[in-house]
């Protein structure tokens, strides 16, 4: 049963790291989507590409800005996995 708990802990940790890494990028996409939706409703412009392109640009920019932090989190997680297996 010890192995079952270890597997559960590994999966839980992997999910938490995934949420921490992807959270800021997804939050930026949601905020920009909300701003663009408000602007569309005020101006009555209903073009789908108007929301898609800015979201992609902002999400890529946020990912590029946070790349160092993301790599640190992933390296720390990988080191924890390797230390756990020894």
N, CA, C and O atoms as a CHARMM CRD file, in Angstrom:
* protein
*
  344
    1    1 UNK  N      0.80000  -1.19600   0.00000 PROA 1      0.00000
    2    1 UNK  CA     0.00000   0.00000   0.00000 PROA 1      0.00000
    3    1 UNK  C      0.84800   1.26700   0.00000 PROA 1      0.00000
    4    1 UNK  O      0.35900   2.34400  -0.34100 PROA 1      0.00000
    5    2 UNK  N      2.10200   1.14300   0.37700 PROA 2      0.00000
    6    2 UNK  CA     2.97600   2.31100   0.37100 PROA 2      0.00000
    7    2 UNK  C      3.16800   2.83200  -1.04200 PROA 2      0.00000
    8    2 UNK  O      3.26300   4.04100  -1.25600 PROA 2      0.00000
    9    3 UNK  N      3.22400   1.92800  -1.99900 PROA 3      0.00000
   10    3 UNK  CA     3.40800   2.35000  -3.38400 PROA 3      0.00000
   11    3 UNK  C      2.18200   3.09700  -3.89800 PROA 3      0.00000
   12    3 UNK  O      2.31700   4.02700  -4.69300 PROA 3      0.00000
   13    4 UNK  N      1.00600   2.71000  -3.46300 PROA 4      0.00000
   14    4 UNK  CA    -0.21100   3.40200  -3.88500 PROA 4      0.00000
   15    4 UNK  C     -0.19900   4.84900  -3.41200 PROA 4      0.00000
   16    4 UNK  O     -0.54400   5.75100  -4.17400 PROA 4      0.00000
   17    5 UNK  N      0.18900   5.07600  -2.18100 PROA 5      0.00000
   18    5 UNK  CA     0.24000   6.43900  -1.64700 PROA 5      0.00000
   19    5 UNK  C      1.32000   7.25500  -2.35100 PROA 5      0.00000
   20    5 UNK  O      1.13300   8.44700  -2.59600 PROA 5      0.00000
   21    6 UNK  N      2.43400   6.63100  -2.67400 PROA 6      0.00000
   22    6 UNK  CA     3.50500   7.32500  -3.38600 PROA 6      0.00000
   23    6 UNK  C      3.03300   7.74700  -4.76700 PROA 6      0.00000
   24    6 UNK  O      3.32000   8.86200  -5.20300 PROA 6      0.00000
   25    7 UNK  N      2.32300   6.88500  -5.45400 PROA 7      0.00000
   26    7 UNK  CA     1.80900   7.21500  -6.78600 PROA 7      0.00000
   27    7 UNK  C      0.80200   8.35600  -6.70100 PROA 7      0.00000
   28    7 UNK  O      0.81300   9.26400  -7.53100 PROA 7      0.00000
   29    8 UNK  N     -0.05600   8.30600  -5.70800 PROA 8      0.00000
   30    8 UNK  CA    -1.04100   9.37600  -5.52100 PROA 8      0.00000
   31    8 UNK  C     -0.34200  10.70100  -5.24700 PROA 8      0.00000
   32    8 UNK  O     -0.74400  11.73300  -5.78300 PROA 8      0.00000
   33    9 UNK  N      0.69200  10.68600  -4.42500 PROA 9      0.00000
   34    9 UNK  CA     1.44500  11.90600  -4.14000 PROA 9      0.00000
   35    9 UNK  C      2.15100  12.43200  -5.38400 PROA 9      0.00000
   36    9 UNK  O      2.19000  13.64200  -5.60900 PROA 9      0.00000
   37   10 UNK  N      2.71000  11.53600  -6.19400 PROA 10     0.00000
   38   10 UNK  CA     3.37400  11.96100  -7.42800 PROA 10     0.00000
   39   10 UNK  C      2.39800  12.61000  -8.39600 PROA 10     0.00000
   40   10 UNK  O      2.70500  13.63800  -8.99900 PROA 10     0.00000
   41   11 UNK  N      1.23400  12.01600  -8.54400 PROA 11     0.00000
   42   11 UNK  CA     0.22700  12.57300  -9.45000 PROA 11     0.00000
   43   11 UNK  C     -0.27100  13.90800  -8.92200 PROA 11     0.00000
   44   11 UNK  O     -0.44400  14.85200  -9.69300 PROA 11     0.00000
   45   12 UNK  N     -0.50100  14.00000  -7.63700 PROA 12     0.00000
   46   12 UNK  CA    -0.96900  15.25600  -7.02700 PROA 12     0.00000
   47   12 UNK  C      0.06900  16.36300  -7.23300 PROA 12     0.00000
   48   12 UNK  O     -0.27900  17.49100  -7.58300 PROA 12     0.00000
   49   13 UNK  N      1.32500  16.03600  -7.01800 PROA 13     0.00000
   50   13 UNK  CA     2.38900  17.02300  -7.20200 PROA 13     0.00000
   51   13 UNK  C      2.49800  17.44000  -8.66900 PROA 13     0.00000
   52   13 UNK  O      2.68400  18.62100  -8.96500 PROA 13     0.00000
   53   14 UNK  N      2.38600  16.48400  -9.58300 PROA 14     0.00000
   54   14 UNK  CA     2.45100  16.80100 -11.01400 PROA 14     0.00000
   55   14 UNK  C      1.30100  17.73000 -11.41500 PROA 14     0.00000
   56   14 UNK  O      1.50200  18.66700 -12.18700 PROA 14     0.00000
   57   15 UNK  N      0.11300  17.47400 -10.89800 PROA 15     0.00000
   58   15 UNK  CA    -1.02600  18.33500 -11.21500 PROA 15     0.00000
   59   15 UNK  C     -0.85300  19.73700 -10.63700 PROA 15     0.00000
   60   15 UNK  O     -1.21800  20.72100 -11.27900 PROA 15     0.00000
   61   16 UNK  N     -0.30400  19.83100  -9.44200 PROA 16     0.00000
   62   16 UNK  CA    -0.07800  21.14300  -8.83100 PROA 16     0.00000
   63   16 UNK  C      0.96500  21.94100  -9.60600 PROA 16     0.00000
   64   16 UNK  O      0.79900  23.14200  -9.81800 PROA 16     0.00000
   65   17 UNK  N      2.03600  21.27600 -10.02900 PROA 17     0.00000
   66   17 UNK  CA     3.05500  21.96200 -10.82300 PROA 17     0.00000
   67   17 UNK  C      2.45400  22.43000 -12.14500 PROA 17     0.00000
   68   17 UNK  O      2.73900  23.53900 -12.59700 PROA 17     0.00000
   69   18 UNK  N      1.63200  21.59700 -12.76200 PROA 18     0.00000
   70   18 UNK  CA     0.98100  21.96900 -14.01600 PROA 18     0.00000
   71   18 UNK  C      0.07500  23.17700 -13.83400 PROA 18     0.00000
   72   18 UNK  O      0.07300  24.08400 -14.66700 PROA 18     0.00000
   73   19 UNK  N     -0.69100  23.19400 -12.75700 PROA 19     0.00000
   74   19 UNK  CA    -1.56400  24.33700 -12.48900 PROA 19     0.00000
   75   19 UNK  C     -0.77100  25.60600 -12.21300 PROA 19     0.00000
   76   19 UNK  O     -1.13800  26.68300 -12.68300 PROA 19     0.00000
   77   20 UNK  N      0.31100  25.48600 -11.45700 PROA 20     0.00000
   78   20 UNK  CA     1.12700  26.65600 -11.15000 PROA 20     0.00000
   79   20 UNK  C      1.79100  27.22200 -12.39300 PROA 20     0.00000
   80   20 UNK  O      1.90100  28.43800 -12.54300 PROA 20     0.00000
   81   21 UNK  N      2.23300  26.34500 -13.28400 PROA 21     0.00000
   82   21 UNK  CA     2.92500  26.80100 -14.49400 PROA 21     0.00000
   83   21 UNK  C      1.94700  27.37300 -15.51200 PROA 21     0.00000
   84   21 UNK  O      2.23600  28.39300 -16.13800 PROA 21     0.00000
   85   22 UNK  N      0.80700  26.74000 -15.68500 PROA 22     0.00000
   86   22 UNK  CA    -0.13100  27.18700 -16.71100 PROA 22     0.00000
   87   22 UNK  C     -1.09400  28.26600 -16.21800 PROA 22     0.00000
   88   22 UNK  O     -1.71700  28.94900 -17.03100 PROA 22     0.00000
   89   23 UNK  N     -1.22400  28.42600 -14.92600 PROA 23     0.00000
   90   23 UNK  CA    -2.17200  29.38600 -14.36300 PROA 23     0.00000
   91   23 UNK  C     -2.01400  30.81900 -14.84300 PROA 23     0.00000
   92   23 UNK  O     -2.98300  31.41500 -15.31300 PROA 23     0.00000
   93   24 UNK  N     -0.80600  31.39300 -14.73700 PROA 24     0.00000
   94   24 UNK  CA    -0.65500  32.78800 -15.18800 PROA 24     0.00000
   95   24 UNK  C     -0.92800  32.97600 -16.68000 PROA 24     0.00000
   96   24 UNK  O     -1.46900  34.00400 -17.08800 PROA 24     0.00000
   97   25 UNK  N     -0.56000  31.99800 -17.48300 PROA 25     0.00000
   98   25 UNK  CA    -0.78200  32.10700 -18.92700 PROA 25     0.00000
   99   25 UNK  C     -2.28000  32.06500 -19.22900 PROA 25     0.00000
  100   25 UNK  O     -2.78500  32.86200 -20.02000 PROA 25     0.00000
  101   26 UNK  N     -2.97700  31.13700 -18.59800 PROA 26     0.00000
  102   26 UNK  CA    -4.42500  31.04100 -18.80500 PROA 26     0.00000
  103   26 UNK  C     -5.16000  32.25700 -18.24800 PROA 26     0.00000
  104   26 UNK  O     -6.12800  32.72600 -18.84700 PROA 26     0.00000
  105   27 UNK  N     -4.70700  32.76400 -17.11700 PROA 27     0.00000
  106   27 UNK  CA    -5.33500  33.95200 -16.52900 PROA 27     0.00000
  107   27 UNK  C     -5.18200  35.15900 -17.45200 PROA 27     0.00000
  108   27 UNK  O     -6.11300  35.95200 -17.59600 PROA 27     0.00000
  109   28 UNK  N     -4.01900  35.30000 -18.07200 PROA 28     0.00000
  110   28 UNK  CA    -3.82200  36.40600 -19.01800 PROA 28     0.00000
  111   28 UNK  C     -4.78100  36.27300 -20.19900 PROA 28     0.00000
  112   28 UNK  O     -5.33900  37.26900 -20.66000 PROA 28     0.00000
  113   29 UNK  N     -4.97200  35.06100 -20.68700 PROA 29     0.00000
  114   29 UNK  CA    -5.90700  34.83900 -21.78700 PROA 29     0.00000
  115   29 UNK  C     -7.33500  35.17000 -21.40200 PROA 29     0.00000
  116   29 UNK  O     -8.08200  35.73400 -22.20100 PROA 29     0.00000
  117   30 UNK  N     -7.71800  34.82600 -20.18900 PROA 30     0.00000
  118   30 UNK  CA    -9.08400  35.11400 -19.72000 PROA 30     0.00000
  119   30 UNK  C     -9.29300  36.61000 -19.57400 PROA 30     0.00000
  120   30 UNK  O    -10.33300  37.13200 -19.97400 PROA 30     0.00000
  121   31 UNK  N     -8.31700  37.30700 -19.00500 PROA 31     0.00000
  122   31 UNK  CA    -8.44500  38.75500 -18.80500 PROA 31     0.00000
  123   31 UNK  C     -8.53900  39.47400 -20.14800 PROA 31     0.00000
  124   31 UNK  O     -9.39500  40.34200 -20.32700 PROA 31     0.00000
  125   32 UNK  N     -7.67600  39.12500 -21.08300 PROA 32     0.00000
  126   32 UNK  CA    -7.72600  39.76600 -22.40000 PROA 32     0.00000
  127   32 UNK  C     -9.03600  39.42300 -23.11600 PROA 32     0.00000
  128   32 UNK  O     -9.62300  40.28400 -23.77200 PROA 32     0.00000
  129   33 UNK  N     -9.49400  38.18800 -22.99900 PROA 33     0.00000
  130   33 UNK  CA   -10.76800  37.80300 -23.59900 PROA 33     0.00000
  131   33 UNK  C    -11.92400  38.60300 -23.03700 PROA 33     0.00000
  132   33 UNK  O    -12.82000  39.01600 -23.77300 PROA 33     0.00000
  133   34 UNK  N    -11.90200  38.82100 -21.72900 PROA 34     0.00000
  134   34 UNK  CA   -12.95200  39.61100 -21.09200 PROA 34     0.00000
  135   34 UNK  C    -12.91900  41.06100 -21.55700 PROA 34     0.00000
  136   34 UNK  O    -13.96100  41.65200 -21.83900 PROA 34     0.00000
  137   35 UNK  N    -11.72400  41.63000 -21.63600 PROA 35     0.00000
  138   35 UNK  CA   -11.59600  43.02000 -22.08600 PROA 35     0.00000
  139   35 UNK  C    -12.07900  43.16600 -23.53100 PROA 35     0.00000
  140   35 UNK  O    -12.81200  44.09800 -23.86000 PROA 35     0.00000
  141   36 UNK  N    -11.65900  42.23700 -24.38200 PROA 36     0.00000
  142   36 UNK  CA   -12.07500  42.30100 -25.78400 PROA 36     0.00000
  143   36 UNK  C    -13.58400  42.09200 -25.90500 PROA 36     0.00000
  144   36 UNK  O    -14.22800  42.74300 -26.72700 PROA 36     0.00000
  145   37 UNK  N    -14.15500  41.20300 -25.10800 PROA 37     0.00000
  146   37 UNK  CA   -15.61300  40.97600 -25.15300 PROA 37     0.00000
  147   37 UNK  C    -16.38100  42.22200 -24.73400 PROA 37     0.00000
  148   37 UNK  O    -17.41100  42.55200 -25.32200 PROA 37     0.00000
  149   38 UNK  N    -15.88000  42.90600 -23.72400 PROA 38     0.00000
  150   38 UNK  CA   -16.53400  44.14800 -23.29300 PROA 38     0.00000
  151   38 UNK  C    -16.45100  45.19400 -24.39700 PROA 38     0.00000
  152   38 UNK  O    -17.43200  45.87800 -24.68900 PROA 38     0.00000
  153   39 UNK  N    -15.27900  45.31600 -25.00800 PROA 39     0.00000
  154   39 UNK  CA   -15.13500  46.27200 -26.11000 PROA 39     0.00000
  155   39 UNK  C    -16.03100  45.90900 -27.29100 PROA 39     0.00000
  156   39 UNK  O    -16.59000  46.79500 -27.93800 PROA 39     0.00000
  157   40 UNK  N    -16.17100  44.62800 -27.57500 PROA 40     0.00000
  158   40 UNK  CA   -17.04400  44.20800 -28.67000 PROA 40     0.00000
  159   40 UNK  C    -18.50600  44.52100 -28.37800 PROA 40     0.00000
  160   40 UNK  O    -19.24400  44.94000 -29.26900 PROA 40     0.00000
  161   41 UNK  N    -18.91900  44.32000 -27.14400 PROA 41     0.00000
  162   41 UNK  CA   -20.32500  44.59200 -26.82000 PROA 41     0.00000
  163   41 UNK  C    -20.60700  46.09200 -26.82600 PROA 41     0.00000
  164   41 UNK  O    -21.71300  46.51500 -27.16100 PROA 41     0.00000
  165   42 UNK  N    -19.61600  46.89200 -26.45900 PROA 42     0.00000
  166   42 UNK  CA   -19.81600  48.34400 -26.47400 PROA 42     0.00000
  167   42 UNK  C    -19.85700  48.87000 -27.90500 PROA 42     0.00000
  168   42 UNK  O    -20.65600  49.75100 -28.22100 PROA 42     0.00000
  169   43 UNK  N    -18.99600  48.33000 -28.77200 PROA 43     0.00000
  170   43 UNK  CA   -18.90900  48.84300 -30.14500 PROA 43     0.00000
  171   43 UNK  C    -19.75100  48.04700 -31.13400 PROA 43     0.00000
  172   43 UNK  O    -19.82900  48.42500 -32.30300 PROA 43     0.00000
  173   44 UNK  N    -20.37300  46.97900 -30.71100 PROA 44     0.00000
  174   44 UNK  CA   -21.19900  46.10300 -31.56400 PROA 44     0.00000
  175   44 UNK  C    -20.42300  45.46700 -32.70500 PROA 44     0.00000
  176   44 UNK  O    -20.99300  45.16900 -33.75500 PROA 44     0.00000
  177   45 UNK  N    -19.14600  45.26100 -32.51100 PROA 45     0.00000
  178   45 UNK  CA   -18.32500  44.54500 -33.49800 PROA 45     0.00000
  179   45 UNK  C    -18.29900  43.08500 -33.07700 PROA 45     0.00000
  180   45 UNK  O    -17.87900  42.76700 -31.96500 PROA 45     0.00000
  181   46 UNK  N    -18.74200  42.19700 -33.95200 PROA 46     0.00000
  182   46 UNK  CA   -18.81800  40.77600 -33.60800 PROA 46     0.00000
  183   46 UNK  C    -17.92100  39.94100 -34.52300 PROA 46     0.00000
  184   46 UNK  O    -18.40300  39.04900 -35.22100 PROA 46     0.00000
  185   47 UNK  N    -16.64400  40.22300 -34.52000 PROA 47     0.00000
  186   47 UNK  CA   -15.67800  39.48200 -35.32900 PROA 47     0.00000
  187   47 UNK  C    -14.94300  38.49000 -34.42500 PROA 47     0.00000
  188   47 UNK  O    -14.37500  38.88000 -33.40500 PROA 47     0.00000
  189   48 UNK  N    -14.95500  37.20800 -34.80100 PROA 48     0.00000
  190   48 UNK  CA   -14.33000  36.17200 -33.96400 PROA 48     0.00000
  191   48 UNK  C    -12.81900  36.30800 -33.90200 PROA 48     0.00000
  192   48 UNK  O    -12.21500  36.01400 -32.87100 PROA 48     0.00000
  193   49 UNK  N    -12.20100  36.75000 -34.98700 PROA 49     0.00000
  194   49 UNK  CA   -10.73500  36.86900 -34.98600 PROA 49     0.00000
  195   49 UNK  C    -10.27200  38.00100 -34.08100 PROA 49     0.00000
  196   49 UNK  O     -9.11500  38.02700 -33.65900 PROA 49     0.00000
  197   50 UNK  N    -11.15000  38.91700 -33.78800 PROA 50     0.00000
  198   50 UNK  CA   -10.77800  40.02700 -32.91000 PROA 50     0.00000
  199   50 UNK  C    -10.47700  39.53800 -31.49700 PROA 50     0.00000
  200   50 UNK  O     -9.65200  40.14100 -30.81000 PROA 50     0.00000
  201   51 UNK  N    -11.10800  38.48500 -31.05100 PROA 51     0.00000
  202   51 UNK  CA   -10.79800  37.94200 -29.72300 PROA 51     0.00000
  203   51 UNK  C     -9.67600  36.91400 -29.78000 PROA 51     0.00000
  204   51 UNK  O     -8.89800  36.79300 -28.83400 PROA 51     0.00000
  205   52 UNK  N     -9.58700  36.18900 -30.85800 PROA 52     0.00000
  206   52 UNK  CA    -8.62100  35.08600 -30.95200 PROA 52     0.00000
  207   52 UNK  C     -7.18400  35.58600 -31.03700 PROA 52     0.00000
  208   52 UNK  O     -6.32400  35.12100 -30.28900 PROA 52     0.00000
  209   53 UNK  N     -6.91900  36.50300 -31.91700 PROA 53     0.00000
  210   53 UNK  CA    -5.54400  36.95900 -32.16100 PROA 53     0.00000
  211   53 UNK  C     -4.93600  37.65700 -30.93600 PROA 53     0.00000
  212   53 UNK  O     -3.81700  37.31100 -30.55700 PROA 53     0.00000
  213   54 UNK  N     -5.61100  38.61700 -30.30000 PROA 54     0.00000
  214   54 UNK  CA    -4.99700  39.24200 -29.11600 PROA 54     0.00000
  215   54 UNK  C     -4.75200  38.25200 -27.97000 PROA 54     0.00000
  216   54 UNK  O     -3.75600  38.36600 -27.25600 PROA 54     0.00000
  217   55 UNK  N     -5.64600  37.29400 -27.79500 PROA 55     0.00000
  218   55 UNK  CA    -5.45100  36.29800 -26.73800 PROA 55     0.00000
  219   55 UNK  C     -4.19300  35.48600 -26.98800 PROA 55     0.00000
  220   55 UNK  O     -3.39600  35.27000 -26.07400 PROA 55     0.00000
  221   56 UNK  N     -4.01200  35.03800 -28.21900 PROA 56     0.00000
  222   56 UNK  CA    -2.82900  34.25000 -28.55500 PROA 56     0.00000
  223   56 UNK  C     -1.56900  35.07600 -28.35800 PROA 56     0.00000
  224   56 UNK  O     -0.59000  34.58000 -27.79900 PROA 56     0.00000
  225   57 UNK  N     -1.57600  36.32300 -28.80500 PROA 57     0.00000
  226   57 UNK  CA    -0.39400  37.18300 -28.67700 PROA 57     0.00000
  227   57 UNK  C     -0.04600  37.40200 -27.20700 PROA 57     0.00000
  228   57 UNK  O      1.11600  37.28000 -26.81900 PROA 57     0.00000
  229   58 UNK  N     -1.04100  37.72200 -26.39400 PROA 58     0.00000
  230   58 UNK  CA    -0.78700  37.98100 -24.97300 PROA 58     0.00000
  231   58 UNK  C     -0.32900  36.71200 -24.26400 PROA 58     0.00000
  232   58 UNK  O      0.57800  36.76600 -23.43400 PROA 58     0.00000
  233   59 UNK  N     -0.93200  35.58600 -24.57100 PROA 59     0.00000
  234   59 UNK  CA    -0.53700  34.34000 -23.91700 PROA 59     0.00000
  235   59 UNK  C      0.88800  33.94900 -24.29300 PROA 59     0.00000
  236   59 UNK  O      1.62900  33.45400 -23.44400 PROA 59     0.00000
  237   60 UNK  N      1.28400  34.16000 -25.53600 PROA 60     0.00000
  238   60 UNK  CA     2.65700  33.87700 -25.94500 PROA 60     0.00000
  239   60 UNK  C      3.62400  34.83800 -25.24500 PROA 60     0.00000
  240   60 UNK  O      4.69400  34.42100 -24.80200 PROA 60     0.00000
  241   61 UNK  N      3.25900  36.10900 -25.14300 PROA 61     0.00000
  242   61 UNK  CA     4.11600  37.07800 -24.45100 PROA 61     0.00000
  243   61 UNK  C      4.28300  36.72800 -22.97300 PROA 61     0.00000
  244   61 UNK  O      5.39100  36.78900 -22.44000 PROA 61     0.00000
  245   62 UNK  N      3.19100  36.36500 -22.31900 PROA 62     0.00000
  246   62 UNK  CA     3.27600  35.98500 -20.90400 PROA 62     0.00000
  247   62 UNK  C      4.13100  34.73000 -20.74000 PROA 62     0.00000
  248   62 UNK  O      4.92400  34.64100 -19.80200 PROA 62     0.00000
  249   63 UNK  N      3.97800  33.77600 -21.63000 PROA 63     0.00000
  250   63 UNK  CA     4.79600  32.56300 -21.57100 PROA 63     0.00000
  251   63 UNK  C      6.27200  32.89800 -21.77000 PROA 63     0.00000
  252   63 UNK  O      7.13300  32.33500 -21.09400 PROA 63     0.00000
  253   64 UNK  N      6.56600  33.81000 -22.69000 PROA 64     0.00000
  254   64 UNK  CA     7.95900  34.19600 -22.93100 PROA 64     0.00000
  255   64 UNK  C      8.53900  34.93900 -21.73800 PROA 64     0.00000
  256   64 UNK  O      9.69900  34.73300 -21.38100 PROA 64     0.00000
  257   65 UNK  N      7.74200  35.80000 -21.12100 PROA 65     0.00000
  258   65 UNK  CA     8.21100  36.55100 -19.95300 PROA 65     0.00000
  259   65 UNK  C      8.46200  35.61400 -18.77100 PROA 65     0.00000
  260   65 UNK  O      9.44300  35.77800 -18.04600 PROA 65     0.00000
  261   66 UNK  N      7.58900  34.64700 -18.58000 PROA 66     0.00000
  262   66 UNK  CA     7.69800  33.73600 -17.43800 PROA 66     0.00000
  263   66 UNK  C      8.50700  32.47600 -17.73700 PROA 66     0.00000
  264   66 UNK  O      8.51800  31.54700 -16.92900 PROA 66     0.00000
  265   67 UNK  N      9.17500  32.43300 -18.87200 PROA 67     0.00000
  266   67 UNK  CA     9.88700  31.22000 -19.27500 PROA 67     0.00000
  267   67 UNK  C     10.93100  30.78100 -18.24500 PROA 67     0.00000
  268   67 UNK  O     11.04100  29.59100 -17.95000 PROA 67     0.00000
  269   68 UNK  N     11.68500  31.71300 -17.70400 PROA 68     0.00000
  270   68 UNK  CA    12.69200  31.37300 -16.69900 PROA 68     0.00000
  271   68 UNK  C     12.07200  30.75500 -15.45300 PROA 68     0.00000
  272   68 UNK  O     12.58200  29.76900 -14.92000 PROA 68     0.00000
  273   69 UNK  N     10.97300  31.33900 -14.99500 PROA 69     0.00000
  274   69 UNK  CA    10.28400  30.82500 -13.81700 PROA 69     0.00000
  275   69 UNK  C      9.69300  29.44200 -14.08800 PROA 69     0.00000
  276   69 UNK  O      9.74400  28.55600 -13.23600 PROA 69     0.00000
  277   70 UNK  N      9.13400  29.27300 -15.28200 PROA 70     0.00000
  278   70 UNK  CA     8.55600  27.98200 -15.65100 PROA 70     0.00000
  279   70 UNK  C      9.63200  26.90700 -15.67900 PROA 70     0.00000
  280   70 UNK  O      9.42200  25.80200 -15.17900 PROA 70     0.00000
  281   71 UNK  N     10.77800  27.22400 -16.25900 PROA 71     0.00000
  282   71 UNK  CA    11.87900  26.25500 -16.32400 PROA 71     0.00000
  283   71 UNK  C     12.37000  25.90400 -14.91800 PROA 71     0.00000
  284   71 UNK  O     12.67000  24.74300 -14.63900 PROA 71     0.00000
  285   72 UNK  N     12.45400  26.89700 -14.03900 PROA 72     0.00000
  286   72 UNK  CA    12.87000  26.62600 -12.65400 PROA 72     0.00000
  287   72 UNK  C     11.91100  25.65200 -11.97800 PROA 72     0.00000
  288   72 UNK  O     12.34900  24.71800 -11.30600 PROA 72     0.00000
  289   73 UNK  N     10.60100  25.86300 -12.15100 PROA 73     0.00000
  290   73 UNK  CA     9.61000  24.98000 -11.53500 PROA 73     0.00000
  291   73 UNK  C      9.72600  23.56000 -12.09100 PROA 73     0.00000
  292   73 UNK  O      9.65200  22.58800 -11.33900 PROA 73     0.00000
  293   74 UNK  N      9.90400  23.44400 -13.39300 PROA 74     0.00000
  294   74 UNK  CA     9.99000  22.12300 -14.00800 PROA 74     0.00000
  295   74 UNK  C     11.27800  21.39700 -13.60300 PROA 74     0.00000
  296   74 UNK  O     11.26200  20.18800 -13.37400 PROA 74     0.00000
  297   75 UNK  N     12.38400  22.12900 -13.51400 PROA 75     0.00000
  298   75 UNK  CA    13.65200  21.52300 -13.09200 PROA 75     0.00000
  299   75 UNK  C     13.55800  21.07600 -11.63700 PROA 75     0.00000
  300   75 UNK  O     14.02900  19.99300 -11.28800 PROA 75     0.00000
  301   76 UNK  N     12.95500  21.89700 -10.79400 PROA 76     0.00000
  302   76 UNK  CA    12.80000  21.52000  -9.38100 PROA 76     0.00000
  303   76 UNK  C     11.93500  20.27000  -9.24700 PROA 76     0.00000
  304   76 UNK  O     12.22700  19.39000  -8.43800 PROA 76     0.00000
  305   77 UNK  N     10.87500  20.19500 -10.04100 PROA 77     0.00000
  306   77 UNK  CA    10.02100  19.00700  -9.99800 PROA 77     0.00000
  307   77 UNK  C     10.77500  17.77300 -10.48100 PROA 77     0.00000
  308   77 UNK  O     10.66700  16.70300  -9.88200 PROA 77     0.00000
  309   78 UNK  N     11.53500  17.91900 -11.56000 PROA 78     0.00000
  310   78 UNK  CA    12.30800  16.79000 -12.06000 PROA 78     0.00000
  311   78 UNK  C     13.36100  16.34000 -11.05100 PROA 78     0.00000
  312   78 UNK  O     13.58900  15.14200 -10.88200 PROA 78     0.00000
  313   79 UNK  N     13.99600  17.28900 -10.38600 PROA 79     0.00000
  314   79 UNK  CA    14.98400  16.92400  -9.35200 PROA 79     0.00000
  315   79 UNK  C     14.31400  16.19500  -8.20800 PROA 79     0.00000
  316   79 UNK  O     14.86800  15.23100  -7.67900 PROA 79     0.00000
  317   80 UNK  N     13.14100  16.63400  -7.82100 PROA 80     0.00000
  318   80 UNK  CA    12.40400  15.94200  -6.75600 PROA 80     0.00000
  319   80 UNK  C     12.06000  14.50500  -7.16400 PROA 80     0.00000
  320   80 UNK  O     12.13300  13.58500  -6.34900 PROA 80     0.00000
  321   81 UNK  N     11.69100  14.32800  -8.41300 PROA 81     0.00000
  322   81 UNK  CA    11.37500  12.98200  -8.89200 PROA 81     0.00000
  323   81 UNK  C     12.60600  12.07800  -8.85700 PROA 81     0.00000
  324   81 UNK  O     12.52200  10.92600  -8.43100 PROA 81     0.00000
  325   82 UNK  N     13.74300  12.59800  -9.30200 PROA 82     0.00000
  326   82 UNK  CA    14.95900  11.78900  -9.31300 PROA 82     0.00000
  327   82 UNK  C     15.44600  11.48100  -7.89600 PROA 82     0.00000
  328   82 UNK  O     15.94700  10.38800  -7.63300 PROA 82     0.00000
  329   83 UNK  N     15.29700  12.45100  -6.98100 PROA 83     0.00000
  330   83 UNK  CA    15.70800  12.21400  -5.59900 PROA 83     0.00000
  331   83 UNK  C     14.77500  11.21000  -4.92500 PROA 83     0.00000
  332   83 UNK  O     15.20700  10.43700  -4.07000 PROA 83     0.00000
  333   84 UNK  N     13.51500  11.22200  -5.30200 PROA 84     0.00000
  334   84 UNK  CA    12.54900  10.28400  -4.72600 PROA 84     0.00000
  335   84 UNK  C     12.83500   8.84900  -5.15600 PROA 84     0.00000
  336   84 UNK  O     12.60700   7.90700  -4.39700 PROA 84     0.00000
  337   85 UNK  N     13.33400   8.69200  -6.37400 PROA 85     0.00000
  338   85 UNK  CA    13.56300   7.33800  -6.88700 PROA 85     0.00000
  339   85 UNK  C     14.83100   6.70900  -6.32500 PROA 85     0.00000
  340   85 UNK  O     15.01200   5.49600  -6.42500 PROA 85     0.00000
  341   86 UNK  N     15.70900   7.51100  -5.74000 PROA 86     0.00000
  342   86 UNK  CA    16.94300   6.93400  -5.17100 PROA 86     0.00000
  343   86 UNK  C     16.77900   6.54100  -3.74000 PROA 86     0.00000
  344   86 UNK  O     17.72100   6.04400  -3.12300 PROA 86     0.00000
